[in-house]
Amino acid sequence: MSAAMSHRGAVHTREQFEFIADAPLDVAWPLFGADAERAWAPDWDPAFIWPATATDEEGMVFKVVQGDRTAVWVNTGLDRLANRIQYVYVIPDLVVTVITLRLRQSGPATHVAVTYERTALADAAGEAVKQMAARDKIAGPEWARQINHYLRDAGLGR
């Protein structure tokens, strides 16, 4: 799914991708928390603000350096019963991003659906947001490669 929309001049994009994590849901689920993601995502190094210790929980706030900017992230949904995780992050004067993950058991593996919604915070940011969306659109195979490599190396996957 791909869309770039404009509302009162603001660029808004929505991209979605899906992949299979080669492990059961109970194994894959925690790996999409901000702290546990460090195990499989290169260069992912969140600095936790709240709670002060690296703990994956709804409401957690952390910062991530992205290029020459720093994004402030908030976990807005960590619902194990619904198998849904959501993050919102802001890069001031550039973009607000909402990332929603939906996980479900698929045989011995986990199906992961990821949606990125981005909104430019300034007219000048529109092109940068469109470029981010273009990368979001093709990110599925890379996410699958990274997490499945980790799962195999850790003896957790198929």
PyMOL CGO cylinders between C-alpha atoms (Angstrom):
from pymol import cmd
from pymol.cgo import CYLINDER

trace = [
    CYLINDER, 0.00, 0.00, 0.00, 1.41, 3.38, -0.92, 0.3, 1, 1, 1, 1, 1, 1,
    CYLINDER, 1.41, 3.38, -0.92, 0.03, 6.86, -0.63, 0.3, 1, 1, 1, 1, 1, 1,
    CYLINDER, 0.03, 6.86, -0.63, 1.28, 10.42, -0.45, 0.3, 1, 1, 1, 1, 1, 1,
    CYLINDER, 1.28, 10.42, -0.45, -1.43, 12.87, 0.50, 0.3, 1, 1, 1, 1, 1, 1,
    CYLINDER, -1.43, 12.87, 0.50, -1.58, 16.55, 1.21, 0.3, 1, 1, 1, 1, 1, 1,
    CYLINDER, -1.58, 16.55, 1.21, -3.84, 18.15, 3.78, 0.3, 1, 1, 1, 1, 1, 1,
    CYLINDER, -3.84, 18.15, 3.78, -3.67, 21.92, 3.90, 0.3, 1, 1, 1, 1, 1, 1,
    CYLINDER, -3.67, 21.92, 3.90, -0.23, 21.70, 2.33, 0.3, 1, 1, 1, 1, 1, 1,
    CYLINDER, -0.23, 21.70, 2.33, 1.31, 19.16, 4.72, 0.3, 1, 1, 1, 1, 1, 1,
    CYLINDER, 1.31, 19.16, 4.72, 2.78, 16.06, 3.10, 0.3, 1, 1, 1, 1, 1, 1,
    CYLINDER, 2.78, 16.06, 3.10, 1.45, 12.87, 4.69, 0.3, 1, 1, 1, 1, 1, 1,
    CYLINDER, 1.45, 12.87, 4.69, 2.54, 9.38, 3.65, 0.3, 1, 1, 1, 1, 1, 1,
    CYLINDER, 2.54, 9.38, 3.65, 1.44, 5.88, 4.54, 0.3, 1, 1, 1, 1, 1, 1,
    CYLINDER, 1.44, 5.88, 4.54, 3.47, 2.80, 3.67, 0.3, 1, 1, 1, 1, 1, 1,
    CYLINDER, 3.47, 2.80, 3.67, 2.99, -0.79, 4.75, 0.3, 1, 1, 1, 1, 1, 1,
    CYLINDER, 2.99, -0.79, 4.75, 5.08, -3.93, 4.48, 0.3, 1, 1, 1, 1, 1, 1,
    CYLINDER, 5.08, -3.93, 4.48, 4.83, -7.47, 5.81, 0.3, 1, 1, 1, 1, 1, 1,
    CYLINDER, 4.83, -7.47, 5.81, 7.30, -10.24, 6.50, 0.3, 1, 1, 1, 1, 1, 1,
    CYLINDER, 7.30, -10.24, 6.50, 7.74, -13.49, 8.39, 0.3, 1, 1, 1, 1, 1, 1,
    CYLINDER, 7.74, -13.49, 8.39, 9.89, -13.76, 11.51, 0.3, 1, 1, 1, 1, 1, 1,
    CYLINDER, 9.89, -13.76, 11.51, 11.10, -17.35, 11.70, 0.3, 1, 1, 1, 1, 1, 1,
    CYLINDER, 11.10, -17.35, 11.70, 10.12, -17.93, 15.33, 0.3, 1, 1, 1, 1, 1, 1,
    CYLINDER, 10.12, -17.93, 15.33, 6.90, -18.40, 17.30, 0.3, 1, 1, 1, 1, 1, 1,
    CYLINDER, 6.90, -18.40, 17.30, 5.01, -15.31, 18.41, 0.3, 1, 1, 1, 1, 1, 1,
    CYLINDER, 5.01, -15.31, 18.41, 6.15, -15.66, 22.03, 0.3, 1, 1, 1, 1, 1, 1,
    CYLINDER, 6.15, -15.66, 22.03, 9.77, -15.47, 20.88, 0.3, 1, 1, 1, 1, 1, 1,
    CYLINDER, 9.77, -15.47, 20.88, 9.31, -12.75, 18.24, 0.3, 1, 1, 1, 1, 1, 1,
    CYLINDER, 9.31, -12.75, 18.24, 7.05, -10.41, 20.25, 0.3, 1, 1, 1, 1, 1, 1,
    CYLINDER, 7.05, -10.41, 20.25, 9.65, -9.02, 22.68, 0.3, 1, 1, 1, 1, 1, 1,
    CYLINDER, 9.65, -9.02, 22.68, 12.14, -8.40, 19.85, 0.3, 1, 1, 1, 1, 1, 1,
    CYLINDER, 12.14, -8.40, 19.85, 10.02, -5.48, 18.64, 0.3, 1, 1, 1, 1, 1, 1,
    CYLINDER, 10.02, -5.48, 18.64, 10.42, -3.57, 21.89, 0.3, 1, 1, 1, 1, 1, 1,
    CYLINDER, 10.42, -3.57, 21.89, 12.83, -0.63, 21.75, 0.3, 1, 1, 1, 1, 1, 1,
    CYLINDER, 12.83, -0.63, 21.75, 15.30, -2.25, 24.13, 0.3, 1, 1, 1, 1, 1, 1,
    CYLINDER, 15.30, -2.25, 24.13, 15.24, -5.78, 22.69, 0.3, 1, 1, 1, 1, 1, 1,
    CYLINDER, 15.24, -5.78, 22.69, 15.47, -4.49, 19.11, 0.3, 1, 1, 1, 1, 1, 1,
    CYLINDER, 15.47, -4.49, 19.11, 19.12, -3.67, 19.81, 0.3, 1, 1, 1, 1, 1, 1,
    CYLINDER, 19.12, -3.67, 19.81, 19.84, -7.41, 19.49, 0.3, 1, 1, 1, 1, 1, 1,
    CYLINDER, 19.84, -7.41, 19.49, 18.96, -7.55, 15.80, 0.3, 1, 1, 1, 1, 1, 1,
    CYLINDER, 18.96, -7.55, 15.80, 18.91, -4.01, 14.37, 0.3, 1, 1, 1, 1, 1, 1,
    CYLINDER, 18.91, -4.01, 14.37, 22.35, -2.57, 13.58, 0.3, 1, 1, 1, 1, 1, 1,
    CYLINDER, 22.35, -2.57, 13.58, 22.92, 1.00, 14.73, 0.3, 1, 1, 1, 1, 1, 1,
    CYLINDER, 22.92, 1.00, 14.73, 19.73, 0.95, 16.87, 0.3, 1, 1, 1, 1, 1, 1,
    CYLINDER, 19.73, 0.95, 16.87, 20.74, 2.57, 20.14, 0.3, 1, 1, 1, 1, 1, 1,
    CYLINDER, 20.74, 2.57, 20.14, 17.86, 4.22, 22.00, 0.3, 1, 1, 1, 1, 1, 1,
    CYLINDER, 17.86, 4.22, 22.00, 18.68, 6.41, 25.01, 0.3, 1, 1, 1, 1, 1, 1,
    CYLINDER, 18.68, 6.41, 25.01, 15.91, 5.85, 27.54, 0.3, 1, 1, 1, 1, 1, 1,
    CYLINDER, 15.91, 5.85, 27.54, 14.43, 8.87, 29.30, 0.3, 1, 1, 1, 1, 1, 1,
    CYLINDER, 14.43, 8.87, 29.30, 11.51, 7.14, 31.04, 0.3, 1, 1, 1, 1, 1, 1,
    CYLINDER, 11.51, 7.14, 31.04, 11.77, 4.72, 32.55, 0.3, 1, 1, 1, 1, 1, 1,
    CYLINDER, 11.77, 4.72, 32.55, 15.43, 5.46, 33.20, 0.3, 1, 1, 1, 1, 1, 1,
    CYLINDER, 15.43, 5.46, 33.20, 16.37, 1.82, 32.79, 0.3, 1, 1, 1, 1, 1, 1,
    CYLINDER, 16.37, 1.82, 32.79, 15.94, 0.15, 29.41, 0.3, 1, 1, 1, 1, 1, 1,
    CYLINDER, 15.94, 0.15, 29.41, 12.50, -1.38, 29.88, 0.3, 1, 1, 1, 1, 1, 1,
    CYLINDER, 12.50, -1.38, 29.88, 9.98, -2.00, 27.12, 0.3, 1, 1, 1, 1, 1, 1,
    CYLINDER, 9.98, -2.00, 27.12, 6.61, -0.73, 28.32, 0.3, 1, 1, 1, 1, 1, 1,
    CYLINDER, 6.61, -0.73, 28.32, 3.75, 1.39, 27.08, 0.3, 1, 1, 1, 1, 1, 1,
    CYLINDER, 3.75, 1.39, 27.08, 4.47, 5.07, 27.66, 0.3, 1, 1, 1, 1, 1, 1,
    CYLINDER, 4.47, 5.07, 27.66, 8.25, 4.70, 27.55, 0.3, 1, 1, 1, 1, 1, 1,
    CYLINDER, 8.25, 4.70, 27.55, 10.10, 7.71, 26.17, 0.3, 1, 1, 1, 1, 1, 1,
    CYLINDER, 10.10, 7.71, 26.17, 13.49, 7.55, 24.52, 0.3, 1, 1, 1, 1, 1, 1,
    CYLINDER, 13.49, 7.55, 24.52, 15.69, 9.37, 22.04, 0.3, 1, 1, 1, 1, 1, 1,
    CYLINDER, 15.69, 9.37, 22.04, 17.37, 8.06, 18.92, 0.3, 1, 1, 1, 1, 1, 1,
    CYLINDER, 17.37, 8.06, 18.92, 20.01, 9.91, 16.93, 0.3, 1, 1, 1, 1, 1, 1,
    CYLINDER, 20.01, 9.91, 16.93, 19.02, 9.88, 13.26, 0.3, 1, 1, 1, 1, 1, 1,
    CYLINDER, 19.02, 9.88, 13.26, 21.71, 11.43, 11.11, 0.3, 1, 1, 1, 1, 1, 1,
    CYLINDER, 21.71, 11.43, 11.11, 22.36, 14.94, 12.36, 0.3, 1, 1, 1, 1, 1, 1,
    CYLINDER, 22.36, 14.94, 12.36, 19.05, 15.11, 14.26, 0.3, 1, 1, 1, 1, 1, 1,
    CYLINDER, 19.05, 15.11, 14.26, 17.60, 13.53, 17.36, 0.3, 1, 1, 1, 1, 1, 1,
    CYLINDER, 17.60, 13.53, 17.36, 14.15, 11.97, 17.34, 0.3, 1, 1, 1, 1, 1, 1,
    CYLINDER, 14.15, 11.97, 17.34, 12.03, 11.74, 20.49, 0.3, 1, 1, 1, 1, 1, 1,
    CYLINDER, 12.03, 11.74, 20.49, 10.10, 8.46, 20.59, 0.3, 1, 1, 1, 1, 1, 1,
    CYLINDER, 10.10, 8.46, 20.59, 7.11, 7.38, 22.69, 0.3, 1, 1, 1, 1, 1, 1,
    CYLINDER, 7.11, 7.38, 22.69, 5.66, 3.89, 22.86, 0.3, 1, 1, 1, 1, 1, 1,
    CYLINDER, 5.66, 3.89, 22.86, 1.94, 4.60, 22.49, 0.3, 1, 1, 1, 1, 1, 1,
    CYLINDER, 1.94, 4.60, 22.49, 0.83, 0.98, 22.41, 0.3, 1, 1, 1, 1, 1, 1,
    CYLINDER, 0.83, 0.98, 22.41, 2.27, -2.27, 23.74, 0.3, 1, 1, 1, 1, 1, 1,
    CYLINDER, 2.27, -2.27, 23.74, -0.77, -4.54, 23.73, 0.3, 1, 1, 1, 1, 1, 1,
    CYLINDER, -0.77, -4.54, 23.73, 0.18, -8.21, 23.99, 0.3, 1, 1, 1, 1, 1, 1,
    CYLINDER, 0.18, -8.21, 23.99, -3.46, -9.36, 23.98, 0.3, 1, 1, 1, 1, 1, 1,
    CYLINDER, -3.46, -9.36, 23.98, -4.06, -7.65, 20.61, 0.3, 1, 1, 1, 1, 1, 1,
    CYLINDER, -4.06, -7.65, 20.61, -0.47, -8.35, 19.44, 0.3, 1, 1, 1, 1, 1, 1,
    CYLINDER, -0.47, -8.35, 19.44, -0.10, -4.69, 18.53, 0.3, 1, 1, 1, 1, 1, 1,
    CYLINDER, -0.10, -4.69, 18.53, 2.83, -2.35, 19.15, 0.3, 1, 1, 1, 1, 1, 1,
    CYLINDER, 2.83, -2.35, 19.15, 2.87, 1.34, 18.26, 0.3, 1, 1, 1, 1, 1, 1,
    CYLINDER, 2.87, 1.34, 18.26, 5.49, 4.06, 18.42, 0.3, 1, 1, 1, 1, 1, 1,
    CYLINDER, 5.49, 4.06, 18.42, 5.28, 7.75, 17.66, 0.3, 1, 1, 1, 1, 1, 1,
    CYLINDER, 5.28, 7.75, 17.66, 8.38, 9.80, 17.10, 0.3, 1, 1, 1, 1, 1, 1,
    CYLINDER, 8.38, 9.80, 17.10, 9.02, 13.44, 16.33, 0.3, 1, 1, 1, 1, 1, 1,
    CYLINDER, 9.02, 13.44, 16.33, 11.98, 15.08, 14.69, 0.3, 1, 1, 1, 1, 1, 1,
    CYLINDER, 11.98, 15.08, 14.69, 11.31, 18.77, 15.41, 0.3, 1, 1, 1, 1, 1, 1,
    CYLINDER, 11.31, 18.77, 15.41, 10.52, 20.90, 12.37, 0.3, 1, 1, 1, 1, 1, 1,
    CYLINDER, 10.52, 20.90, 12.37, 10.74, 17.83, 10.12, 0.3, 1, 1, 1, 1, 1, 1,
    CYLINDER, 10.74, 17.83, 10.12, 8.36, 14.94, 10.73, 0.3, 1, 1, 1, 1, 1, 1,
    CYLINDER, 8.36, 14.94, 10.73, 5.95, 13.11, 13.01, 0.3, 1, 1, 1, 1, 1, 1,
    CYLINDER, 5.95, 13.11, 13.01, 6.03, 9.37, 12.41, 0.3, 1, 1, 1, 1, 1, 1,
    CYLINDER, 6.03, 9.37, 12.41, 3.57, 6.75, 13.65, 0.3, 1, 1, 1, 1, 1, 1,
    CYLINDER, 3.57, 6.75, 13.65, 4.78, 3.14, 13.38, 0.3, 1, 1, 1, 1, 1, 1,
    CYLINDER, 4.78, 3.14, 13.38, 2.26, 0.37, 14.01, 0.3, 1, 1, 1, 1, 1, 1,
    CYLINDER, 2.26, 0.37, 14.01, 3.21, -3.30, 14.16, 0.3, 1, 1, 1, 1, 1, 1,
    CYLINDER, 3.21, -3.30, 14.16, 0.69, -6.12, 14.17, 0.3, 1, 1, 1, 1, 1, 1,
    CYLINDER, 0.69, -6.12, 14.17, 1.97, -9.61, 14.88, 0.3, 1, 1, 1, 1, 1, 1,
    CYLINDER, 1.97, -9.61, 14.88, 0.20, -12.95, 14.58, 0.3, 1, 1, 1, 1, 1, 1,
    CYLINDER, 0.20, -12.95, 14.58, 1.18, -16.57, 14.84, 0.3, 1, 1, 1, 1, 1, 1,
    CYLINDER, 1.18, -16.57, 14.84, 1.57, -18.17, 11.41, 0.3, 1, 1, 1, 1, 1, 1,
    CYLINDER, 1.57, -18.17, 11.41, 2.31, -21.86, 11.85, 0.3, 1, 1, 1, 1, 1, 1,
    CYLINDER, 2.31, -21.86, 11.85, 5.71, -22.10, 13.56, 0.3, 1, 1, 1, 1, 1, 1,
    CYLINDER, 5.71, -22.10, 13.56, 6.55, -18.49, 12.61, 0.3, 1, 1, 1, 1, 1, 1,
    CYLINDER, 6.55, -18.49, 12.61, 5.24, -14.97, 13.20, 0.3, 1, 1, 1, 1, 1, 1,
    CYLINDER, 5.24, -14.97, 13.20, 3.63, -12.78, 10.55, 0.3, 1, 1, 1, 1, 1, 1,
    CYLINDER, 3.63, -12.78, 10.55, 4.57, -9.13, 11.05, 0.3, 1, 1, 1, 1, 1, 1,
    CYLINDER, 4.57, -9.13, 11.05, 2.70, -6.24, 9.40, 0.3, 1, 1, 1, 1, 1, 1,
    CYLINDER, 2.70, -6.24, 9.40, 4.29, -2.80, 9.75, 0.3, 1, 1, 1, 1, 1, 1,
    CYLINDER, 4.29, -2.80, 9.75, 2.67, 0.52, 8.85, 0.3, 1, 1, 1, 1, 1, 1,
    CYLINDER, 2.67, 0.52, 8.85, 4.56, 3.81, 8.72, 0.3, 1, 1, 1, 1, 1, 1,
    CYLINDER, 4.56, 3.81, 8.72, 2.58, 7.06, 8.64, 0.3, 1, 1, 1, 1, 1, 1,
    CYLINDER, 2.58, 7.06, 8.64, 4.59, 10.24, 8.31, 0.3, 1, 1, 1, 1, 1, 1,
    CYLINDER, 4.59, 10.24, 8.31, 3.52, 13.88, 8.36, 0.3, 1, 1, 1, 1, 1, 1,
    CYLINDER, 3.52, 13.88, 8.36, 5.82, 16.74, 7.40, 0.3, 1, 1, 1, 1, 1, 1,
    CYLINDER, 5.82, 16.74, 7.40, 5.98, 19.49, 10.02, 0.3, 1, 1, 1, 1, 1, 1,
    CYLINDER, 5.98, 19.49, 10.02, 6.96, 22.20, 7.54, 0.3, 1, 1, 1, 1, 1, 1,
    CYLINDER, 6.96, 22.20, 7.54, 6.50, 22.78, 3.84, 0.3, 1, 1, 1, 1, 1, 1,
    CYLINDER, 6.50, 22.78, 3.84, 10.26, 22.49, 3.36, 0.3, 1, 1, 1, 1, 1, 1,
    CYLINDER, 10.26, 22.49, 3.36, 10.19, 19.01, 4.93, 0.3, 1, 1, 1, 1, 1, 1,
    CYLINDER, 10.19, 19.01, 4.93, 7.82, 17.54, 2.35, 0.3, 1, 1, 1, 1, 1, 1,
    CYLINDER, 7.82, 17.54, 2.35, 10.50, 16.16, 0.06, 0.3, 1, 1, 1, 1, 1, 1,
    CYLINDER, 10.50, 16.16, 0.06, 12.43, 14.60, 2.96, 0.3, 1, 1, 1, 1, 1, 1,
    CYLINDER, 12.43, 14.60, 2.96, 9.23, 12.90, 4.17, 0.3, 1, 1, 1, 1, 1, 1,
    CYLINDER, 9.23, 12.90, 4.17, 8.58, 11.51, 0.69, 0.3, 1, 1, 1, 1, 1, 1,
    CYLINDER, 8.58, 11.51, 0.69, 12.14, 10.11, 0.63, 0.3, 1, 1, 1, 1, 1, 1,
    CYLINDER, 12.14, 10.11, 0.63, 11.60, 8.48, 4.04, 0.3, 1, 1, 1, 1, 1, 1,
    CYLINDER, 11.60, 8.48, 4.04, 8.37, 6.94, 2.73, 0.3, 1, 1, 1, 1, 1, 1,
    CYLINDER, 8.37, 6.94, 2.73, 10.18, 5.54, -0.30, 0.3, 1, 1, 1, 1, 1, 1,
    CYLINDER, 10.18, 5.54, -0.30, 12.60, 3.77, 2.06, 0.3, 1, 1, 1, 1, 1, 1,
    CYLINDER, 12.60, 3.77, 2.06, 9.70, 2.56, 4.25, 0.3, 1, 1, 1, 1, 1, 1,
    CYLINDER, 9.70, 2.56, 4.25, 8.04, 1.00, 1.22, 0.3, 1, 1, 1, 1, 1, 1,
    CYLINDER, 8.04, 1.00, 1.22, 10.98, -1.35, 0.60, 0.3, 1, 1, 1, 1, 1, 1,
    CYLINDER, 10.98, -1.35, 0.60, 12.08, -2.00, 4.22, 0.3, 1, 1, 1, 1, 1, 1,
    CYLINDER, 12.08, -2.00, 4.22, 10.32, -5.36, 4.69, 0.3, 1, 1, 1, 1, 1, 1,
    CYLINDER, 10.32, -5.36, 4.69, 13.00, -7.62, 3.21, 0.3, 1, 1, 1, 1, 1, 1,
    CYLINDER, 13.00, -7.62, 3.21, 15.73, -5.89, 5.25, 0.3, 1, 1, 1, 1, 1, 1,
    CYLINDER, 15.73, -5.89, 5.25, 13.79, -6.19, 8.51, 0.3, 1, 1, 1, 1, 1, 1,
    CYLINDER, 13.79, -6.19, 8.51, 13.17, -9.88, 7.73, 0.3, 1, 1, 1, 1, 1, 1,
    CYLINDER, 13.17, -9.88, 7.73, 16.84, -10.49, 6.94, 0.3, 1, 1, 1, 1, 1, 1,
    CYLINDER, 16.84, -10.49, 6.94, 18.06, -8.79, 10.11, 0.3, 1, 1, 1, 1, 1, 1,
    CYLINDER, 18.06, -8.79, 10.11, 15.66, -10.41, 12.57, 0.3, 1, 1, 1, 1, 1, 1,
    CYLINDER, 15.66, -10.41, 12.57, 15.87, -13.87, 11.01, 0.3, 1, 1, 1, 1, 1, 1,
    CYLINDER, 15.87, -13.87, 11.01, 19.67, -13.73, 11.00, 0.3, 1, 1, 1, 1, 1, 1,
    CYLINDER, 19.67, -13.73, 11.00, 19.55, -12.89, 14.71, 0.3, 1, 1, 1, 1, 1, 1,
    CYLINDER, 19.55, -12.89, 14.71, 17.01, -15.64, 15.43, 0.3, 1, 1, 1, 1, 1, 1,
    CYLINDER, 17.01, -15.64, 15.43, 19.16, -18.26, 13.66, 0.3, 1, 1, 1, 1, 1, 1,
    CYLINDER, 19.16, -18.26, 13.66, 22.40, -17.13, 15.34, 0.3, 1, 1, 1, 1, 1, 1,
    CYLINDER, 22.40, -17.13, 15.34, 20.74, -17.08, 18.77, 0.3, 1, 1, 1, 1, 1, 1,
    CYLINDER, 20.74, -17.08, 18.77, 19.23, -20.54, 18.22, 0.3, 1, 1, 1, 1, 1, 1,
    CYLINDER, 19.23, -20.54, 18.22, 15.72, -19.13, 18.56, 0.3, 1, 1, 1, 1, 1, 1,
    CYLINDER, 15.72, -19.13, 18.56, 14.47, -19.49, 14.98, 0.3, 1, 1, 1, 1, 1, 1,
    CYLINDER, 14.47, -19.49, 14.98, 13.94, -22.15, 12.38, 0.3, 1, 1, 1, 1, 1, 1,
]
cmd.load_cgo(trace, "trace")
